[in-house]
Amino acid sequence: MQLKMLVSGKVQGVWYRASTAKIARDLGLKGFAKNLPDGSVEIVAVGEKTKLEKLRRWCELGPSKAQVDWVEEGWSESAENFADFAVL
């Protein structure tokens, strides 16, 4: 299963991507987190649905210095093939 999220708020410059990658790796997920030019963060994660849901719930809060305004999510049965969870 694949989950794609766009996270908006104060999510750049607050270790959001690195923290997301750690959580995702701890959950055994693969994919990436990257900054977008508009100040948001894009996350694509692949794995078991229950683990993806845990990641999504964490992304609504983020690390302590982040301020998440909203998370837009999209689910897909087809999943890309990633070697690990990367910070781009």
PyMOL Python script that loads the backbone (N, CA, C, O; Angstrom):
from pymol import cmd

cmd.read_pdbstr("""\
ATOM      1  N   MET A   1       0.853  -1.172   0.000  1.00  0.00           N
ATOM      2  CA  MET A   1       0.000   0.000   0.000  1.00  0.00           C
ATOM      3  C   MET A   1       0.900   1.237   0.000  1.00  0.00           C
ATOM      4  O   MET A   1       1.995   1.215   0.561  1.00  0.00           O
ATOM      5  N   GLN A   2       0.435   2.306  -0.627  1.00  0.00           N
ATOM      6  CA  GLN A   2       1.208   3.548  -0.684  1.00  0.00           C
ATOM      7  C   GLN A   2       0.382   4.717  -0.167  1.00  0.00           C
ATOM      8  O   GLN A   2      -0.806   4.846  -0.460  1.00  0.00           O
ATOM      9  N   LEU A   3       1.046   5.561   0.609  1.00  0.00           N
ATOM     10  CA  LEU A   3       0.434   6.772   1.152  1.00  0.00           C
ATOM     11  C   LEU A   3       1.268   7.967   0.708  1.00  0.00           C
ATOM     12  O   LEU A   3       2.483   8.005   0.907  1.00  0.00           O
ATOM     13  N   LYS A   4       0.593   8.939   0.103  1.00  0.00           N
ATOM     14  CA  LYS A   4       1.253  10.182  -0.276  1.00  0.00           C
ATOM     15  C   LYS A   4       0.621  11.302   0.542  1.00  0.00           C
ATOM     16  O   LYS A   4      -0.602  11.424   0.614  1.00  0.00           O
ATOM     17  N   MET A   5       1.487  12.127   1.166  1.00  0.00           N
ATOM     18  CA  MET A   5       0.996  13.232   1.992  1.00  0.00           C
ATOM     19  C   MET A   5       1.680  14.533   1.610  1.00  0.00           C
ATOM     20  O   MET A   5       2.860  14.553   1.262  1.00  0.00           O
ATOM     21  N   LEU A   6       0.922  15.614   1.679  1.00  0.00           N
ATOM     22  CA  LEU A   6       1.454  16.968   1.581  1.00  0.00           C
ATOM     23  C   LEU A   6       1.183  17.611   2.935  1.00  0.00           C
ATOM     24  O   LEU A   6       0.036  17.702   3.373  1.00  0.00           O
ATOM     25  N   VAL A   7       2.248  18.056   3.590  1.00  0.00           N
ATOM     26  CA  VAL A   7       2.137  18.603   4.936  1.00  0.00           C
ATOM     27  C   VAL A   7       2.446  20.090   4.875  1.00  0.00           C
ATOM     28  O   VAL A   7       3.492  20.498   4.372  1.00  0.00           O
ATOM     29  N   SER A   8       1.523  20.896   5.394  1.00  0.00           N
ATOM     30  CA  SER A   8       1.649  22.347   5.339  1.00  0.00           C
ATOM     31  C   SER A   8       1.755  22.916   6.743  1.00  0.00           C
ATOM     32  O   SER A   8       1.235  22.347   7.703  1.00  0.00           O
ATOM     33  N   GLY A   9       2.435  24.047   6.844  1.00  0.00           N
ATOM     34  CA  GLY A   9       2.615  24.735   8.120  1.00  0.00           C
ATOM     35  C   GLY A   9       4.079  25.097   8.271  1.00  0.00           C
ATOM     36  O   GLY A   9       4.782  25.302   7.281  1.00  0.00           O
ATOM     37  N   LYS A  10       4.536  25.177   9.515  1.00  0.00           N
ATOM     38  CA  LYS A  10       5.959  25.417   9.773  1.00  0.00           C
ATOM     39  C   LYS A  10       6.625  24.044   9.818  1.00  0.00           C
ATOM     40  O   LYS A  10       6.810  23.458  10.885  1.00  0.00           O
ATOM     41  N   VAL A  11       6.983  23.544   8.623  1.00  0.00           N
ATOM     42  CA  VAL A  11       7.500  22.182   8.512  1.00  0.00           C
ATOM     43  C   VAL A  11       8.855  22.116   7.802  1.00  0.00           C
ATOM     44  O   VAL A  11       9.384  21.027   7.576  1.00  0.00           O
ATOM     45  N   GLN A  12       9.410  23.267   7.455  1.00  0.00           N
ATOM     46  CA  GLN A  12      10.758  23.296   6.898  1.00  0.00           C
ATOM     47  C   GLN A  12      11.673  24.004   7.882  1.00  0.00           C
ATOM     48  O   GLN A  12      11.291  24.998   8.500  1.00  0.00           O
ATOM     49  N   GLY A  13      12.891  23.479   8.021  1.00  0.00           N
ATOM     50  CA  GLY A  13      13.850  24.063   8.946  1.00  0.00           C
ATOM     51  C   GLY A  13      13.615  23.677  10.396  1.00  0.00           C
ATOM     52  O   GLY A  13      14.153  24.313  11.301  1.00  0.00           O
ATOM     53  N   VAL A  14      12.815  22.638  10.627  1.00  0.00           N
ATOM     54  CA  VAL A  14      12.505  22.201  11.998  1.00  0.00           C
ATOM     55  C   VAL A  14      12.727  20.691  12.157  1.00  0.00           C
ATOM     56  O   VAL A  14      12.153  20.069  13.051  1.00  0.00           O
ATOM     57  N   TRP A  15      13.552  20.111  11.298  1.00  0.00           N
ATOM     58  CA  TRP A  15      13.877  18.676  11.328  1.00  0.00           C
ATOM     59  C   TRP A  15      12.678  17.792  11.014  1.00  0.00           C
ATOM     60  O   TRP A  15      12.640  16.636  11.438  1.00  0.00           O
ATOM     61  N   TYR A  16      11.704  18.309  10.284  1.00  0.00           N
ATOM     62  CA  TYR A  16      10.507  17.530   9.957  1.00  0.00           C
ATOM     63  C   TYR A  16      10.855  16.323   9.086  1.00  0.00           C
ATOM     64  O   TYR A  16      10.433  15.207   9.387  1.00  0.00           O
ATOM     65  N   ARG A  17      11.623  16.533   8.008  1.00  0.00           N
ATOM     66  CA  ARG A  17      11.954  15.423   7.103  1.00  0.00           C
ATOM     67  C   ARG A  17      12.784  14.356   7.796  1.00  0.00           C
ATOM     68  O   ARG A  17      12.497  13.166   7.667  1.00  0.00           O
ATOM     69  N   ALA A  18      13.807  14.768   8.529  1.00  0.00           N
ATOM     70  CA  ALA A  18      14.673  13.797   9.216  1.00  0.00           C
ATOM     71  C   ALA A  18      13.896  13.015  10.273  1.00  0.00           C
ATOM     72  O   ALA A  18      14.081  11.806  10.416  1.00  0.00           O
ATOM     73  N   SER A  19      13.036  13.697  11.003  1.00  0.00           N
ATOM     74  CA  SER A  19      12.226  13.030  12.021  1.00  0.00           C
ATOM     75  C   SER A  19      11.237  12.060  11.381  1.00  0.00           C
ATOM     76  O   SER A  19      11.019  10.959  11.887  1.00  0.00           O
ATOM     77  N   THR A  20      10.646  12.477  10.272  1.00  0.00           N
ATOM     78  CA  THR A  20       9.727  11.601   9.547  1.00  0.00           C
ATOM     79  C   THR A  20      10.443  10.354   9.060  1.00  0.00           C
ATOM     80  O   THR A  20       9.917   9.246   9.164  1.00  0.00           O
ATOM     81  N   ALA A  21      11.647  10.536   8.529  1.00  0.00           N
ATOM     82  CA  ALA A  21      12.428   9.403   8.033  1.00  0.00           C
ATOM     83  C   ALA A  21      12.733   8.419   9.161  1.00  0.00           C
ATOM     84  O   ALA A  21      12.645   7.206   8.965  1.00  0.00           O
ATOM     85  N   LYS A  22      13.089   8.926  10.328  1.00  0.00           N
ATOM     86  CA  LYS A  22      13.385   8.040  11.460  1.00  0.00           C
ATOM     87  C   LYS A  22      12.156   7.235  11.852  1.00  0.00           C
ATOM     88  O   LYS A  22      12.239   6.021  12.036  1.00  0.00           O
ATOM     89  N   ILE A  23      11.019   7.902  11.979  1.00  0.00           N
ATOM     90  CA  ILE A  23       9.782   7.219  12.345  1.00  0.00           C
ATOM     91  C   ILE A  23       9.434   6.172  11.284  1.00  0.00           C
ATOM     92  O   ILE A  23       9.099   5.034  11.612  1.00  0.00           O
ATOM     93  N   ALA A  24       9.516   6.564  10.017  1.00  0.00           N
ATOM     94  CA  ALA A  24       9.184   5.649   8.922  1.00  0.00           C
ATOM     95  C   ALA A  24      10.097   4.426   8.933  1.00  0.00           C
ATOM     96  O   ALA A  24       9.627   3.298   8.784  1.00  0.00           O
ATOM     97  N   ARG A  25      11.386   4.645   9.107  1.00  0.00           N
ATOM     98  CA  ARG A  25      12.330   3.514   9.156  1.00  0.00           C
ATOM     99  C   ARG A  25      12.025   2.609  10.345  1.00  0.00           C
ATOM    100  O   ARG A  25      12.047   1.385  10.219  1.00  0.00           O
ATOM    101  N   ASP A  26      11.740   3.216  11.505  1.00  0.00           N
ATOM    102  CA  ASP A  26      11.404   2.424  12.696  1.00  0.00           C
ATOM    103  C   ASP A  26      10.169   1.559  12.450  1.00  0.00           C
ATOM    104  O   ASP A  26      10.049   0.467  13.005  1.00  0.00           O
ATOM    105  N   LEU A  27       9.253   2.051  11.616  1.00  0.00           N
ATOM    106  CA  LEU A  27       8.038   1.302  11.276  1.00  0.00           C
ATOM    107  C   LEU A  27       8.260   0.313  10.136  1.00  0.00           C
ATOM    108  O   LEU A  27       7.364  -0.463   9.803  1.00  0.00           O
ATOM    109  N   GLY A  28       9.444   0.338   9.539  1.00  0.00           N
ATOM    110  CA  GLY A  28       9.738  -0.570   8.429  1.00  0.00           C
ATOM    111  C   GLY A  28       9.176  -0.115   7.100  1.00  0.00           C
ATOM    112  O   GLY A  28       8.973  -0.924   6.195  1.00  0.00           O
ATOM    113  N   LEU A  29       8.918   1.199   6.978  1.00  0.00           N
ATOM    114  CA  LEU A  29       8.362   1.744   5.741  1.00  0.00           C
ATOM    115  C   LEU A  29       9.479   2.211   4.815  1.00  0.00           C
ATOM    116  O   LEU A  29      10.601   2.467   5.251  1.00  0.00           O
ATOM    117  N   LYS A  30       9.158   2.316   3.549  1.00  0.00           N
ATOM    118  CA  LYS A  30      10.096   2.808   2.544  1.00  0.00           C
ATOM    119  C   LYS A  30       9.457   3.990   1.823  1.00  0.00           C
ATOM    120  O   LYS A  30       8.233   4.123   1.808  1.00  0.00           O
ATOM    121  N   GLY A  31      10.279   4.847   1.227  1.00  0.00           N
ATOM    122  CA  GLY A  31       9.757   5.997   0.505  1.00  0.00           C
ATOM    123  C   GLY A  31      10.682   7.190   0.645  1.00  0.00           C
ATOM    124  O   GLY A  31      11.904   7.045   0.632  1.00  0.00           O
ATOM    125  N   PHE A  32      10.082   8.397   0.781  1.00  0.00           N
ATOM    126  CA  PHE A  32      10.890   9.610   0.903  1.00  0.00           C
ATOM    127  C   PHE A  32      10.091  10.751   1.509  1.00  0.00           C
ATOM    128  O   PHE A  32       8.861  10.733   1.546  1.00  0.00           O
ATOM    129  N   ALA A  33      10.839  11.747   1.986  1.00  0.00           N
ATOM    130  CA  ALA A  33      10.270  13.018   2.427  1.00  0.00           C
ATOM    131  C   ALA A  33      11.117  14.107   1.788  1.00  0.00           C
ATOM    132  O   ALA A  33      12.345  14.059   1.848  1.00  0.00           O
ATOM    133  N   LYS A  34      10.453  15.099   1.169  1.00  0.00           N
ATOM    134  CA  LYS A  34      11.218  16.181   0.546  1.00  0.00           C
ATOM    135  C   LYS A  34      10.506  17.512   0.704  1.00  0.00           C
ATOM    136  O   LYS A  34       9.278  17.584   0.749  1.00  0.00           O
ATOM    137  N   ASN A  35      11.309  18.565   0.788  1.00  0.00           N
ATOM    138  CA  ASN A  35      10.779  19.922   0.846  1.00  0.00           C
ATOM    139  C   ASN A  35      10.271  20.327  -0.528  1.00  0.00           C
ATOM    140  O   ASN A  35      10.848  19.951  -1.548  1.00  0.00           O
ATOM    141  N   LEU A  36       9.196  21.089  -0.550  1.00  0.00           N
ATOM    142  CA  LEU A  36       8.662  21.656  -1.781  1.00  0.00           C
ATOM    143  C   LEU A  36       8.874  23.170  -1.763  1.00  0.00           C
ATOM    144  O   LEU A  36       8.978  23.768  -0.691  1.00  0.00           O
ATOM    145  N   PRO A  37       8.940  23.791  -2.942  1.00  0.00           N
ATOM    146  CA  PRO A  37       9.207  25.234  -3.018  1.00  0.00           C
ATOM    147  C   PRO A  37       8.202  26.110  -2.265  1.00  0.00           C
ATOM    148  O   PRO A  37       8.546  27.214  -1.845  1.00  0.00           O
ATOM    149  N   ASP A  38       6.968  25.635  -2.090  1.00  0.00           N
ATOM    150  CA  ASP A  38       5.943  26.443  -1.421  1.00  0.00           C
ATOM    151  C   ASP A  38       6.030  26.389   0.108  1.00  0.00           C
ATOM    152  O   ASP A  38       5.194  26.976   0.796  1.00  0.00           O
ATOM    153  N   GLY A  39       7.045  25.682   0.645  1.00  0.00           N
ATOM    154  CA  GLY A  39       7.208  25.600   2.095  1.00  0.00           C
ATOM    155  C   GLY A  39       6.604  24.362   2.724  1.00  0.00           C
ATOM    156  O   GLY A  39       6.736  24.154   3.930  1.00  0.00           O
ATOM    157  N   SER A  40       5.943  23.541   1.930  1.00  0.00           N
ATOM    158  CA  SER A  40       5.352  22.310   2.451  1.00  0.00           C
ATOM    159  C   SER A  40       6.341  21.151   2.300  1.00  0.00           C
ATOM    160  O   SER A  40       7.414  21.305   1.717  1.00  0.00           O
ATOM    161  N   VAL A  41       5.962  20.006   2.828  1.00  0.00           N
ATOM    162  CA  VAL A  41       6.771  18.793   2.719  1.00  0.00           C
ATOM    163  C   VAL A  41       5.922  17.716   2.060  1.00  0.00           C
ATOM    164  O   VAL A  41       4.766  17.506   2.427  1.00  0.00           O
ATOM    165  N   GLU A  42       6.515  17.036   1.079  1.00  0.00           N
ATOM    166  CA  GLU A  42       5.864  15.898   0.423  1.00  0.00           C
ATOM    167  C   GLU A  42       6.446  14.627   1.006  1.00  0.00           C
ATOM    168  O   GLU A  42       7.662  14.493   1.149  1.00  0.00           O
ATOM    169  N   ILE A  43       5.563  13.693   1.342  1.00  0.00           N
ATOM    170  CA  ILE A  43       5.974  12.398   1.877  1.00  0.00           C
ATOM    171  C   ILE A  43       5.287  11.311   1.065  1.00  0.00           C
ATOM    172  O   ILE A  43       4.076  11.350   0.850  1.00  0.00           O
ATOM    173  N   VAL A  44       6.070  10.350   0.620  1.00  0.00           N
ATOM    174  CA  VAL A  44       5.534   9.158  -0.025  1.00  0.00           C
ATOM    175  C   VAL A  44       6.072   7.981   0.768  1.00  0.00           C
ATOM    176  O   VAL A  44       7.284   7.828   0.920  1.00  0.00           O
ATOM    177  N   ALA A  45       5.164   7.143   1.276  1.00  0.00           N
ATOM    178  CA  ALA A  45       5.565   6.000   2.083  1.00  0.00           C
ATOM    179  C   ALA A  45       4.857   4.745   1.594  1.00  0.00           C
ATOM    180  O   ALA A  45       3.694   4.784   1.193  1.00  0.00           O
ATOM    181  N   VAL A  46       5.583   3.631   1.637  1.00  0.00           N
ATOM    182  CA  VAL A  46       5.072   2.350   1.171  1.00  0.00           C
ATOM    183  C   VAL A  46       5.233   1.320   2.287  1.00  0.00           C
ATOM    184  O   VAL A  46       6.279   1.246   2.932  1.00  0.00           O
ATOM    185  N   GLY A  47       4.184   0.528   2.504  1.00  0.00           N
ATOM    186  CA  GLY A  47       4.257  -0.529   3.514  1.00  0.00           C
ATOM    187  C   GLY A  47       2.871  -1.002   3.908  1.00  0.00           C
ATOM    188  O   GLY A  47       1.897  -0.803   3.182  1.00  0.00           O
ATOM    189  N   GLU A  48       2.800  -1.634   5.077  1.00  0.00           N
ATOM    190  CA  GLU A  48       1.533  -2.136   5.593  1.00  0.00           C
ATOM    191  C   GLU A  48       0.638  -0.969   6.008  1.00  0.00           C
ATOM    192  O   GLU A  48       1.110   0.035   6.540  1.00  0.00           O
ATOM    193  N   LYS A  49      -0.656  -1.121   5.755  1.00  0.00           N
ATOM    194  CA  LYS A  49      -1.591  -0.027   6.014  1.00  0.00           C
ATOM    195  C   LYS A  49      -1.582   0.426   7.474  1.00  0.00           C
ATOM    196  O   LYS A  49      -1.625   1.628   7.736  1.00  0.00           O
ATOM    197  N   THR A  50      -1.528  -0.489   8.414  1.00  0.00           N
ATOM    198  CA  THR A  50      -1.550  -0.089   9.828  1.00  0.00           C
ATOM    199  C   THR A  50      -0.319   0.741  10.183  1.00  0.00           C
ATOM    200  O   THR A  50      -0.410   1.678  10.977  1.00  0.00           O
ATOM    201  N   LYS A  51       0.826   0.403   9.601  1.00  0.00           N
ATOM    202  CA  LYS A  51       2.040   1.168   9.858  1.00  0.00           C
ATOM    203  C   LYS A  51       1.986   2.533   9.162  1.00  0.00           C
ATOM    204  O   LYS A  51       2.465   3.531   9.700  1.00  0.00           O
ATOM    205  N   LEU A  52       1.404   2.564   7.973  1.00  0.00           N
ATOM    206  CA  LEU A  52       1.226   3.842   7.276  1.00  0.00           C
ATOM    207  C   LEU A  52       0.297   4.766   8.062  1.00  0.00           C
ATOM    208  O   LEU A  52       0.518   5.976   8.112  1.00  0.00           O
ATOM    209  N   GLU A  53      -0.730   4.203   8.670  1.00  0.00           N
ATOM    210  CA  GLU A  53      -1.647   5.002   9.483  1.00  0.00           C
ATOM    211  C   GLU A  53      -0.938   5.578  10.702  1.00  0.00           C
ATOM    212  O   GLU A  53      -1.221   6.708  11.101  1.00  0.00           O
ATOM    213  N   LYS A  54      -0.018   4.817  11.303  1.00  0.00           N
ATOM    214  CA  LYS A  54       0.769   5.334  12.428  1.00  0.00           C
ATOM    215  C   LYS A  54       1.636   6.510  11.972  1.00  0.00           C
ATOM    216  O   LYS A  54       1.743   7.521  12.666  1.00  0.00           O
ATOM    217  N   LEU A  55       2.249   6.364  10.800  1.00  0.00           N
ATOM    218  CA  LEU A  55       3.063   7.457  10.263  1.00  0.00           C
ATOM    219  C   LEU A  55       2.199   8.688  10.006  1.00  0.00           C
ATOM    220  O   LEU A  55       2.603   9.806  10.326  1.00  0.00           O
ATOM    221  N   ARG A  56       1.016   8.491   9.432  1.00  0.00           N
ATOM    222  CA  ARG A  56       0.123   9.616   9.149  1.00  0.00           C
ATOM    223  C   ARG A  56      -0.246  10.356  10.435  1.00  0.00           C
ATOM    224  O   ARG A  56      -0.225  11.587  10.474  1.00  0.00           O
ATOM    225  N   ARG A  57      -0.578   9.613  11.471  1.00  0.00           N
ATOM    226  CA  ARG A  57      -0.932  10.253  12.749  1.00  0.00           C
ATOM    227  C   ARG A  57       0.254  11.051  13.297  1.00  0.00           C
ATOM    228  O   ARG A  57       0.076  12.152  13.818  1.00  0.00           O
ATOM    229  N   TRP A  58       1.472  10.490  13.179  1.00  0.00           N
ATOM    230  CA  TRP A  58       2.648  11.221  13.636  1.00  0.00           C
ATOM    231  C   TRP A  58       2.841  12.493  12.814  1.00  0.00           C
ATOM    232  O   TRP A  58       3.181  13.539  13.367  1.00  0.00           O
ATOM    233  N   CYS A  59       2.629  12.414  11.512  1.00  0.00           N
ATOM    234  CA  CYS A  59       2.831  13.569  10.629  1.00  0.00           C
ATOM    235  C   CYS A  59       1.889  14.723  10.960  1.00  0.00           C
ATOM    236  O   CYS A  59       2.205  15.876  10.665  1.00  0.00           O
ATOM    237  N   GLU A  60       0.749  14.436  11.563  1.00  0.00           N
ATOM    238  CA  GLU A  60      -0.179  15.492  11.969  1.00  0.00           C
ATOM    239  C   GLU A  60       0.408  16.346  13.093  1.00  0.00           C
ATOM    240  O   GLU A  60       0.001  17.493  13.275  1.00  0.00           O
ATOM    241  N   LEU A  61       1.356  15.796  13.844  1.00  0.00           N
ATOM    242  CA  LEU A  61       2.015  16.525  14.929  1.00  0.00           C
ATOM    243  C   LEU A  61       3.416  16.960  14.532  1.00  0.00           C
ATOM    244  O   LEU A  61       3.780  18.123  14.704  1.00  0.00           O
ATOM    245  N   GLY A  62       4.203  16.029  14.000  1.00  0.00           N
ATOM    246  CA  GLY A  62       5.565  16.312  13.608  1.00  0.00           C
ATOM    247  C   GLY A  62       6.474  16.472  14.818  1.00  0.00           C
ATOM    248  O   GLY A  62       6.049  16.227  15.947  1.00  0.00           O
ATOM    249  N   PRO A  63       7.727  16.883  14.595  1.00  0.00           N
ATOM    250  CA  PRO A  63       8.654  17.095  15.704  1.00  0.00           C
ATOM    251  C   PRO A  63       8.246  18.312  16.532  1.00  0.00           C
ATOM    252  O   PRO A  63       7.379  19.087  16.129  1.00  0.00           O
ATOM    253  N   SER A  64       8.869  18.466  17.674  1.00  0.00           N
ATOM    254  CA  SER A  64       8.433  19.483  18.640  1.00  0.00           C
ATOM    255  C   SER A  64       8.459  20.914  18.112  1.00  0.00           C
ATOM    256  O   SER A  64       7.624  21.721  18.520  1.00  0.00           O
ATOM    257  N   LYS A  65       9.385  21.256  17.220  1.00  0.00           N
ATOM    258  CA  LYS A  65       9.475  22.633  16.718  1.00  0.00           C
ATOM    259  C   LYS A  65       8.573  22.902  15.511  1.00  0.00           C
ATOM    260  O   LYS A  65       8.464  24.041  15.056  1.00  0.00           O
ATOM    261  N   ALA A  66       7.935  21.862  15.001  1.00  0.00           N
ATOM    262  CA  ALA A  66       7.047  22.026  13.841  1.00  0.00           C
ATOM    263  C   ALA A  66       5.675  22.524  14.276  1.00  0.00           C
ATOM    264  O   ALA A  66       5.253  22.331  15.416  1.00  0.00           O
ATOM    265  N   GLN A  67       4.993  23.170  13.338  1.00  0.00           N
ATOM    266  CA  GLN A  67       3.595  23.547  13.542  1.00  0.00           C
ATOM    267  C   GLN A  67       2.854  23.121  12.287  1.00  0.00           C
ATOM    268  O   GLN A  67       2.916  23.797  11.260  1.00  0.00           O
ATOM    269  N   VAL A  68       2.155  22.001  12.371  1.00  0.00           N
ATOM    270  CA  VAL A  68       1.445  21.450  11.224  1.00  0.00           C
ATOM    271  C   VAL A  68       0.068  22.085  11.138  1.00  0.00           C
ATOM    272  O   VAL A  68      -0.721  22.010  12.080  1.00  0.00           O
ATOM    273  N   ASP A  69      -0.216  22.712   9.999  1.00  0.00           N
ATOM    274  CA  ASP A  69      -1.535  23.306   9.782  1.00  0.00           C
ATOM    275  C   ASP A  69      -2.512  22.278   9.223  1.00  0.00           C
ATOM    276  O   ASP A  69      -3.657  22.197   9.666  1.00  0.00           O
ATOM    277  N   TRP A  70      -2.056  21.494   8.250  1.00  0.00           N
ATOM    278  CA  TRP A  70      -2.911  20.454   7.682  1.00  0.00           C
ATOM    279  C   TRP A  70      -2.082  19.411   6.959  1.00  0.00           C
ATOM    280  O   TRP A  70      -0.950  19.661   6.546  1.00  0.00           O
ATOM    281  N   VAL A  71      -2.681  18.225   6.814  1.00  0.00           N
ATOM    282  CA  VAL A  71      -2.071  17.128   6.071  1.00  0.00           C
ATOM    283  C   VAL A  71      -3.083  16.660   5.039  1.00  0.00           C
ATOM    284  O   VAL A  71      -4.186  16.230   5.375  1.00  0.00           O
ATOM    285  N   GLU A  72      -2.685  16.755   3.775  1.00  0.00           N
ATOM    286  CA  GLU A  72      -3.520  16.236   2.680  1.00  0.00           C
ATOM    287  C   GLU A  72      -2.974  14.858   2.334  1.00  0.00           C
ATOM    288  O   GLU A  72      -1.768  14.703   2.142  1.00  0.00           O
ATOM    289  N   GLU A  73      -3.838  13.866   2.251  1.00  0.00           N
ATOM    290  CA  GLU A  73      -3.353  12.510   2.027  1.00  0.00           C
ATOM    291  C   GLU A  73      -4.068  11.837   0.856  1.00  0.00           C
ATOM    292  O   GLU A  73      -5.213  12.148   0.529  1.00  0.00           O
ATOM    293  N   GLY A  74      -3.353  10.915   0.249  1.00  0.00           N
ATOM    294  CA  GLY A  74      -3.904  10.104  -0.831  1.00  0.00           C
ATOM    295  C   GLY A  74      -3.365   8.692  -0.713  1.00  0.00           C
ATOM    296  O   GLY A  74      -2.162   8.487  -0.555  1.00  0.00           O
ATOM    297  N   TRP A  75      -4.261   7.721  -0.791  1.00  0.00           N
ATOM    298  CA  TRP A  75      -3.898   6.313  -0.667  1.00  0.00           C
ATOM    299  C   TRP A  75      -3.963   5.639  -2.028  1.00  0.00           C
ATOM    300  O   TRP A  75      -4.776   5.999  -2.878  1.00  0.00           O
ATOM    301  N   SER A  76      -3.090   4.652  -2.219  1.00  0.00           N
ATOM    302  CA  SER A  76      -3.059   3.919  -3.473  1.00  0.00           C
ATOM    303  C   SER A  76      -2.681   2.466  -3.206  1.00  0.00           C
ATOM    304  O   SER A  76      -1.829   2.175  -2.367  1.00  0.00           O
ATOM    305  N   GLU A  77      -3.329   1.562  -3.933  1.00  0.00           N
ATOM    306  CA  GLU A  77      -2.977   0.137  -3.833  1.00  0.00           C
ATOM    307  C   GLU A  77      -1.633  -0.121  -4.498  1.00  0.00           C
ATOM    308  O   GLU A  77      -0.816  -0.889  -3.990  1.00  0.00           O
ATOM    309  N   SER A  78      -1.408   0.528  -5.639  1.00  0.00           N
ATOM    310  CA  SER A  78      -0.142   0.327  -6.335  1.00  0.00           C
ATOM    311  C   SER A  78       0.929   1.143  -5.637  1.00  0.00           C
ATOM    312  O   SER A  78       0.706   2.292  -5.257  1.00  0.00           O
ATOM    313  N   ALA A  79       2.091   0.534  -5.474  1.00  0.00           N
ATOM    314  CA  ALA A  79       3.151   1.194  -4.732  1.00  0.00           C
ATOM    315  C   ALA A  79       4.445   1.188  -5.527  1.00  0.00           C
ATOM    316  O   ALA A  79       4.793   0.211  -6.189  1.00  0.00           O
ATOM    317  N   GLU A  80       5.145   2.309  -5.439  1.00  0.00           N
ATOM    318  CA  GLU A  80       6.464   2.386  -6.056  1.00  0.00           C
ATOM    319  C   GLU A  80       7.425   1.506  -5.270  1.00  0.00           C
ATOM    320  O   GLU A  80       7.162   1.156  -4.119  1.00  0.00           O
ATOM    321  N   ASN A  81       8.533   1.154  -5.894  1.00  0.00           N
ATOM    322  CA  ASN A  81       9.521   0.309  -5.241  1.00  0.00           C
ATOM    323  C   ASN A  81      10.687   1.179  -4.757  1.00  0.00           C
ATOM    324  O   ASN A  81      11.434   1.728  -5.568  1.00  0.00           O
ATOM    325  N   PHE A  82      10.838   1.301  -3.449  1.00  0.00           N
ATOM    326  CA  PHE A  82      11.906   2.089  -2.847  1.00  0.00           C
ATOM    327  C   PHE A  82      12.841   1.159  -2.074  1.00  0.00           C
ATOM    328  O   PHE A  82      12.400   0.151  -1.521  1.00  0.00           O
ATOM    329  N   ALA A  83      14.115   1.493  -2.037  1.00  0.00           N
ATOM    330  CA  ALA A  83      15.099   0.679  -1.327  1.00  0.00           C
ATOM    331  C   ALA A  83      15.083   0.967   0.181  1.00  0.00           C
ATOM    332  O   ALA A  83      15.365   0.083   0.989  1.00  0.00           O
ATOM    333  N   ASP A  84      14.750   2.212   0.551  1.00  0.00           N
ATOM    334  CA  ASP A  84      14.803   2.646   1.954  1.00  0.00           C
ATOM    335  C   ASP A  84      13.870   3.847   2.078  1.00  0.00           C
ATOM    336  O   ASP A  84      13.117   4.152   1.153  1.00  0.00           O
ATOM    337  N   PHE A  85      13.922   4.524   3.219  1.00  0.00           N
ATOM    338  CA  PHE A  85      13.193   5.781   3.367  1.00  0.00           C
ATOM    339  C   PHE A  85      14.224   6.903   3.331  1.00  0.00           C
ATOM    340  O   PHE A  85      15.072   7.000   4.218  1.00  0.00           O
ATOM    341  N   ALA A  86      14.152   7.740   2.320  1.00  0.00           N
ATOM    342  CA  ALA A  86      15.171   8.759   2.070  1.00  0.00           C
ATOM    343  C   ALA A  86      14.671  10.162   2.395  1.00  0.00           C
ATOM    344  O   ALA A  86      13.477  10.452   2.321  1.00  0.00           O
ATOM    345  N   VAL A  87      15.619  11.023   2.758  1.00  0.00           N
ATOM    346  CA  VAL A  87      15.359  12.453   2.907  1.00  0.00           C
ATOM    347  C   VAL A  87      15.917  13.104   1.652  1.00  0.00           C
ATOM    348  O   VAL A  87      17.118  13.038   1.389  1.00  0.00           O
ATOM    349  N   LEU A  88      15.041  13.731   0.881  1.00  0.00           N
ATOM    350  CA  LEU A  88      15.457  14.370  -0.367  1.00  0.00           C
ATOM    351  C   LEU A  88      15.470  15.875  -0.220  1.00  0.00           C
ATOM    352  O   LEU A  88      15.797  16.586  -1.170  1.00  0.00           O
TER     353      LEU A  88
END
""", "prot")
cmd.dss("prot")
cmd.show_as("cartoon", "prot")
cmd.util.cbc("prot")
cmd.orient("prot")
